[in-house]
Amino acid sequence: MREKGRDFNEVLLEALDDALISLGESVKHSIYFHLEEKFELQKNEIPNRLKDFKIGLEKIFGVGAHFIEILIMKNLYRKIGKPLEWEEGKEFAFLEYVDAARKSFGLSKTKTDEN
């Protein structure tokens, strides 16, 4: 469930960490290391450079990146308190789902702040 006062980027990075830790602590650190060394992408830059992150994951894992993206999205939507739904037969689009989560998070925050 979403915590009051949290920034979307923090929640996204936490969801990312949770997904990568499921692969193992050393794997998580290796992925961040490769993203930084080979793609010049530091962890704190990921929320603002999602396309670069996606490309880096794909270059590291090939088609396996899709599985990691789904893990990230499941974690993210759980953290913002929204169900993760995608249409049957529609291709999963990581960047679109993050954008939808960001918008939903902003709307939820606005409603919470008004109360």
N, C-alpha and C positions, 0 to 999 in steps of 0.2 A: 504494500500500500504506500502511496506517496506521502512523504513527510513534508509538512509545511516549511516553506522557506528554502527548499532545495532547488538548485539550479538544474535545468534539463541536462546540461553537459556533464554535470557530476553524476546524475542518474545513468546517463548513457555509458560513461566510463565504468561505472560500477557494474552495469549489465554486461559490458564487454569483459571485465575481469572475471565475473562469475562464469561466463561461457568458457573462457580460456582456462580457468583453473580446473574445469571439469576434464581437461586434457592432461592435467598434471602441472604442478608448480614450475618445474624446470622447463616444460614446454611453453608455458605462458611467458616466462622470462626470455626464452629463445625467440619467440614470435616478436615480442617488443624489441628485442635486440636487432633482429633482421629488419624490422620495419624502420628502425632508426638508422642502421648502417647502410642498408641497400636502397631504401626509399626516402631517406632523410625526413622521416615522419616520427616525431616524438609522441609519446602517449597523450600528453595534454593537448596536442594539436588535432587529434583524431576527430573530435566532434565538428571541427570546422573544415576538415579535409577528408570527409567521408568517402568521396570518390577515390582519392589516393589510397585510403585504407583498404577499400574493396579491391582495388587493383593489386595492392601488395599481398593481400590474402590469397587472391587468385594465383599470383605468381608463386607464392610459397606452397599452396596446397592443391592447386589445380581445381578439379571439380569438387574436391573435399571442402573448399571454401564455402560452398553453398550450405553445407551442414553447420558450419560455425556461424554463418550469418543467421540461420534459423534459431540456433541456440541463443544468440545475442538478442534477437527479436523477442523470443519467448520471455527471456529475463527482463527485457526493457518494458514490455507491455505489462508484465506482472508487477513491476516496480511502480509504474504509473497508475496501476489500478484499472486497467482497461483490458478487455478480452482481445486476444490476437486472432483475427479472422482474415482469411483470404478466400477468394472465390475459387470454387472447384474448376479446375482446368486452366486457371489463369497462372501464368508464370510468377513465381515469387520474385519481387523486385525490392531488394534490400534498401536501396536509397529512398524509394517511395514510402516504405513502411516506417523508416526513421523519420522522414518528413511528416508523415501523418501522426506519428507519436509526438513529435515536437509541437505540432499544432494543437493536438488534444491536450497535451501537458499545459500549454499556454492558456487554453480555454479553461481548464480545470483550475489553474492557479488564479485566473482572473475572477472566477466565480467564488473561490475560497476567500480571496482578498476582500471581496465586496461584502461578505457576511461578517 
